[in-house]
Every structure is written in structure tokens, then in C-alpha cells.
Amino acid sequence: MNLARWFLIALLAVPVADNLGCSRSFVGGAAVGAGGTGAVYEYQNKKALDERESDFKAGRITKEEYLRRKDEIEKRSLVY
């Protein structure tokens, strides 16, 4: 899932929360909190992907292991 799709989902979630009786300040705070959490999560995915690439280049893991782990990281990521 790419970044544009993630932003679209986030934008669609705001009116839904607003219609459920949440104040605009709460929705704004929740959006900022969710965005920060998502950014940290994606940073961890990027770091893990970089570490696997480093392990592969150094010969610590096989190409098959590298590709398997890379696929796992990409599946749980919204950006990669």
C-alpha cells in the first residue's frame, strides 16, 4: 500500500469520527497522534529493511532468507 493510499484512508476517517460525535479538536489530536504513531511504525519498518539488506550484503543471510524477510516487512508496511 503506498503513501497516497494511506493518506486517503486517514482523510476519510476524519469525517466518520466527526459524525460519531467527536469534537473537531479531538479528531485533530487523534489524527496527529495516529500520524505520529504511523510514522514511527514506518521508520521501524525502514530500519528493519535496511538491516536485512546489510545482513544480506555481508553474507550473514542467504538471498532466499533476505527475500522472505523483505516480503514480510513489505506486507506489514503502508509505504513499502
Helices and strands as residue ranges (DSSP letters): H 3-19, H 24-57, H 63-76
